Amino acid sequence: MASDEQLEKEFRRIDKDHDNSITIDELRKYYLPMQEMLGVKPELAEQEIQGLLKRLDTDNSGTISFEGIDLFIYIFIELFCFF
């Protein structure tokens, strides 16, 4: 499992405008290329992105906030555990 520091660094890498939240566009830019490399169809990848946002948008703002490392651990597992 990645350290808290690694997870925070990864969150910040996805959060391109550094506003402590990840928009759906930021998530797409990060997630779609990885899924494409794995041969996942764009439609399925988009469904996964929408699902992530729905599960992790705790305040219905349309973004994923970094309100605690536990929430980001979930994102990390969802995005990077393809095995």
N, C-alpha and C positions, 0 to 999 in steps of 0.2 A: 504494500500500500504506500502511496506517496505521502510525503510529509506535508504538514500544514503549509509550510513555506512554498513547497512545489505547487500545491493546489492553488494557493493565492497567486503565485506567479502565472499559472496557466489561466486563471480567471482574468487577470489583468491583460494577458495576451489576447484574449477574446474580446475584452472590453476596449475596443479601439479608441473611443473618445474619452476614456478614463473618467467616466461619470459614476463609477461603482455600480453599474447595471449593464446587463447584456440585452441588446435589442434583438429582435428576430432577424434583422439584416446582418448584425454582427455574428449571430449564431450560424446563419446560412453561409456566410463567407468563410467561416472556420470549418464547419461541419461538412458541407457539400463536397469539397475536394477530397477529403478523406474517404467519404462514402463512394465517390466516383472511382478512386483507386481500388477499392474493394469490390467494385462491380455492382454496387447497389444502384438500382434504377432511380433516377431523379424524383419520380413520383413517390416512391417509398421513402426516400431520404426526407422529402418535404413533409410527409406524414409524421415521421419520427421527430422532426424539428418542431412541428406544431404540437405534438404530444409532449415534448420536453417543456415547451413554453407553458402549455396548459397546466402541467403538474407543478412547475417551479415558480410560476408567477403568483406568489402568495398574496399580493396586494391588488391584483387585477389591474396593474398599470400597463400591461403589455410588454414588460421587461422582466428579466431575472436579476434580482438584487443580490448583492453580496452581504447578507445580513448575518452570516455565520458560516463557519467552515463546514459544518455538518451538511448544510444545503449544497455546498459546492462539491463535497465528496460524492453526493448523488449524481451531480452533473458529470463529474469526472468518470465515474463508473459507467454511466449511460453512453458517454462519448467514446471512451477508450477501451472498453472491455468487449472486444469483438470475438473473443475466443469461446 
